[in-house]
């Protein structure tokens, strides 16, 4: 009997441990978000997951490119756009339900130059002294669209337009200046703060800037997981992170 019991015990100990129960936090949330939000949202996503909110995955790019991907059927659950126009685009195509988007954040435009060569500007006309200027594509990307609207208002866009080196998104515009390949650029203040290789040489006054706001919405048909993450973005923890990275809050 002792030999039999020992054999059974050894067999039981050799069995693999039972699998841990599946997480009850819910399915992964796929968030399509403007490139300028990448640092803040990455931190917020970790906080959301750490608090039991479920897994979050991000796709960062220019808002116009993200809207195009969603229109083509990309499985996004949440869309965070750097302007209202791209959200309206998805509302018209039925990918976002009318009335479900809301303003989440604000930002400001700044002119940057490589740190070692940076000299302050007195105003937008000083941009004319640069041979080239890096900015997100002014024909489509929100940061570039905002910049073009500002420079048109200042009356200098016709002279500056031929000098523009368009980038896929605002982070690409920042990289072009940080590398020294382009002598100056216009990006969001929050992006400029992420690089120690550039210096802000001019801050566009808030009164001169177009309505620069980020909008958020669930992608149709919506889900409890998407609603939960959007609610977290409006909560105190996320707002604290956004403020830390320099975004303005409504």
PyMOL commands that set and color helices and strands:
alter all, ss='L'
color gray80, all
select helices_A, chain A and resi 2-14+35-50+63-71+84-92+115-117+124-129+142-154+157-161+170-178+189-192+206-208+224-233+236-244
alter helices_A, ss='H'
color red, helices_A
select strands_A, chain A and resi 29-34+56-61+78-81+102-106+109-114+133-136+164-167+185-188+198-203+213-218+248-249
alter strands_A, ss='S'
color yellow, strands_A
deselect
rebuild
show_as cartoon
